[in-house]
Amino acid sequence: MKLVFLIVIYKVVMPVLLKLVGVRISHKAAYQGQKQFIVVANHNSHVDTMALLASLPIRLLIKTHPVATANYFGKKKWLAFISNLLVNTVLIKQKDNALQLLEEKLKKGHSLILFPEGTRGKPGEILAFKSGIGVLLQAFPHIPFIPVWIEGTGKILPKGSYLPVPFEAEVKIGAATLATGTSVEEIVIEVQTAILDLRKREHL
Amino acid sequence: MQYFKDLTEIQQMIMVILGVLVFATTLFWIWKKIKPGPQVDELMTRTKSWWVMASIFTTAAVVHPAISFIAFGLLSFAAFREISSISKNARIEDRSIIFWAYLAIPLQYGFAYMGWFVPFLILIPVGMFMLIPFLLVLKGHTQDIARSMSVIPTHLMLTVFSISHLAYLLSLPELPQFNAGGRGLLLFVVFLTEMNDVFQFTWGKLLGRHKIVEKISPNKTWEGFIGGLLSTIAAAYFLRFLTPFSEIQALGSGLLIACMGFVGDIIVSAIKRDFGLKDTGNTIKGHGGILDRIDSLAISAPFFFYYVYLICYW
């Protein structure tokens, strides 16, 4: 049932809406041959999550979970229910052992979509990365990360706004990479550099 | 030749467009065989895009008029979205006002479809010219407000008001003794404007010496401009079967389209310079963004429309 919802939303409705609004997704081929991964992207807007889910191939859709904060999406029961049903999220609380839930998902062979900034930044700005991504990649060294640079979605639907306005935006998907760093800090810097490097990539 | 004359004007014009594209494709194909290089590769990419654009445009022009209006509406939408996105003048607080500006597009094309001439004329230069500054005032951010007040209506004029005149050509009342109708006029002005760009480019490459506006568009030369102008006037003369014009009027329309196409081209070039861009986007392969392609049309279309209007309907 949930799979049907997800396919209708992210493979039928969302591509049309994203096209109309002006979001372009480049290099979806990055998912080819990948079974499990952690998508890491900068974060300006709810549109980011929609676009990343829409970029996934159908076979990965049900097994890929955007990571969201329970402080925001878990506040009301109906909001948590909807974000689970329609966005396939894992909700984590920022205080207690938050990463345990994510590790369980990874152990089951599922993939994650993670915004290491922890919240939506102002358009064009990138906030300091939290260390969670480093901890996960260190604990699961066989799982690659897929860096994504997202530009322009902060104008479409910034934090605090409920009215989407069409503006051109681009989602640049990079190649799946295994982290080489050994310490958490090294891995975080590695991921951040991979994302920032995509900024300069020409449209494919 | 007899067969060609038996076709309707519109069918003849489609043959002409096909002929030009086949000619260009063959020419560049032979050129590549003889002397390959990056220059001919770029021309081939451009020609490929011309095939796509010409097919879309011709289909939109000959199918049911309602579909043509929707197609032009989408073109305006994409162009307005593009210029709002690359503009460094719009502030982030202007988002919700830009949302209202988008609503002018269905209204403008609705008026064009219904043939309501006065609402069509005043919606943007009178209506939106009041509404956008008023909404900006209600928002209350005065820092740089005058800039937003001028820039958003100008973007609407350049991408919506101007292009909607192409659609309105289809709503003009029929004239006696004139078979091609609005579709003929539409094919005429779009084909000549685009050919004028190609002519100016070609003459400029062949003979170009003296630059016209070096700081804005270094490839524009007097030789290219005048060569393009004469070629476009000649093309207008031969294609006058698409219009209700006399021979003199057809020559005049060629002159008008060539000059106004040039003006539109350098206006958009100057805007791009200001934004620090080479192209307005990368929607169309080899041609840059949508605005790069409709720059000449943005000025030539309304001028051609009122030329027809004053000669035939006034």
Chai-1 contact restraints between the chains, C-beta under 6 A:
chainA,res_idxA,chainB,res_idxB,connection_type,confidence,min_distance_angstrom,max_distance_angstrom,comment,restraint_id
A,G22,B,R81,contact,1.0,0.0,6.0,A-B,restraint_1
A,L163,B,S96,contact,1.0,0.0,6.0,A-B,restraint_2
A,V165,B,R95,contact,1.0,0.0,6.0,A-B,restraint_3
A,V165,B,I98,contact,1.0,0.0,6.0,A-B,restraint_4
A,V165,B,F99,contact,1.0,0.0,6.0,A-B,restraint_5
A,P166,B,R81,contact,1.0,0.0,6.0,A-B,restraint_6
A,F167,B,S85,contact,1.0,0.0,6.0,A-B,restraint_7
A,E168,B,S85,contact,1.0,0.0,6.0,A-B,restraint_8
A,H203,B,N282,contact,1.0,0.0,6.0,A-B,restraint_9
